[in-house]
């Protein structure tokens, strides 16, 4: 407590202001003089301390540890050698650890408290890939805001989200955390999430600083295997991987996280080309970069750094400002500076960036501003938030198939069989990155169905999906041989008017370190589905997963398929409302669904190649598989509705490089519905070959029954150009195909020429 007067003196010297502009550059920042003053009185050790982030290490409200790693971390807090902590949650815990940093260290610099709040804090929204299926930017912004409000109320002021990695390979478990395969859609979602987390004013105690990750290329890990190498060409880097990061930066994102992977042989954590040249110099980013967990140390097993000292030197030189849980900066940087191997100016630059964000958050004004007990009680789990995540969940469901209009179901008089372990699962819908969600707290499908009591329901599990408990850090054990429940499931299904097959993945089968080589229905579920279909072909598959699965057999044999992902706290209610038509599904796929795992990676915006089409007859010399179609089972942008939309009257005009596109969309059904109208272009001839189709605009709109709406898009140089292999944005004259429709496989198009 003896340092309180000194901290108050600092506060007077720096004259901290409460307002901030989260998107301001350093030249415009009102805090630079204050940062200069603080840097001038910091020792080298204290500067390096600001670059050190620790994981939570003991129950802060309990006894102080006397030995071991926890005691060391506690002592370093008191010495001012910690700039940030992660995984400390709850007002009481955060207040306690902040009090140590502020009132027991020499300078009293407050901590920034980070946390993986990916799709909700306690009240869980759908997983990000599911939310991307909504194509509803306002809904996604609101969902991120709900999570931010709850996390901030629990003392958090920094979230390690959004993840904006483009994902083309469903084997990679972390596709659940992103926005899918398209850079334009991914960029729009990145903007929505950043704005949802950060709000209009970063100093607002119910907002969080966003952290855009993983910079860069992580979604292109070879074979879809997490942490694996990435080797991509410059065209892919500049045109596919980087645009969502730039969109997030332009939206005001204040921090970035680097990646576990290497990129063309250089680990991202030590990659100066990515972090210095592109992010900080070319893009003008003035926030800070944090390493991923232990990724500075991991440059040693990468074979890039010979030891910890080399890893520290590479990382700080490349632009990694904060070390998450590898201890290397704290242990090595002082010696490297004193020996002259690392210029202290690099340390000052990193610390300046970190302090800047702390000022913008208002932490120097009030280190305890996020620590309000009443706010924590009132906000977390509020009814407003519950209704908000329910609306998001409904918007995230994609109707993949509806043969014979089997859906929506009647609300009365039906005998409905419900089959599958996941139907009664209250935990899987929460998903993998579940923050502070209470286990088994989601509304199950069976519970959601009870809101429609006019029908009778019989449930049979059929087979267990998993064996034993699940956890974030351990592999899920799958049942592969216990079929003892098959007979009962078949009996129940045979006597039903319709069968609901609730199948898919356990919530811990996707996410970090959850790569899969087989993306079919896990365990015995495929066999169970086939057995049920034999006794009652009038079935609906409700697929609950964190990634696209191979649903080829289901597509050929099951009349209706709903892709429901992992929908969060209100999962069962959202699914039931769609099944019975109280919500007309409007979701569209943000990732292509393959016909086989052998097609992966698969994505809509592929290039033509020199041999794109069959030459005729049985000649084999063209780009294809001999045993399966090149096309995905369900393409990017696909999604049906209980309404029926038709497109006509496409008109395109251009004046110079400004293009106006209009199309008439008619709802030919008797039910109002939302449609996502999608616009794609194809730059036919370019100095760098371009994809056959590229999404450049979309609009989600409600169209009443029988109504025709004219949708107009305006394109300009921002939409018509691309990045060359030196990273320069160029627009070249020539012919462009323009396509508009309800998915990426639309053929409604015309051609224009621009100069």
Secondary structure, DSSP 8 states (H G I E B T S, - for coil): -TTHHHHHHHHHHHT--S---TT--TTT-TTHHHHHHHHHT--HHHHHHHTEEEE--S-TTS----SHHHHHHHHHHHTT---EEES--SHHHHHHHHHHHHHHSSS----EEEE--SSBSSSB---HHHHHTT--HHHHHHHHHHHHHHHHHTT--EE---B------TTSGGGGGS--S-HHHHHHHHHHHHHHHH-S-TTSTT--EEEEEEETTGGG-GGG-TT--B---HHHIIIIISHHHHHHHHTT--EEEE-SSEETTEEGGG-HIIIIIIIIIIS---SEEE--TTTTTHHHHTTS-SSHHHHHHHHHHHT--BEES--HHHHHHHHHHHTTSS-HHHHHHHHHHHHHHHHHTTTTT-TTTT--HHHHHHHTT-HHHHHHHHHHHHHH-EEEEEGGG--S--SSS-EEEEESGGGG-SSGGG-S--TT--TT-S--HHHHHTT-TTSEEEEE--S-SB-S---TTS---B--S--TTHHHHHHHHHT-SEEEEEEE--GGGSSTT---S--S--TTHHHHHHHHHHH---EEEEEE-SS----HHHHHH-SEEEE-----TTHHHHHHHHHTTSS------SS-B-SSGGG-S--SS----S--S--STT---SS--SSS-SS-SB-TT--B-SS-EEEEEEEEEEETTEEEEEEEEEE-SSS-EEEEEEEEEEE-S-SS---S-EEEEEEEEEE-TT-EEEEEEEE-HHHH-EE-TTS-EE---EEEEEEEESSTT---EEEEEE-
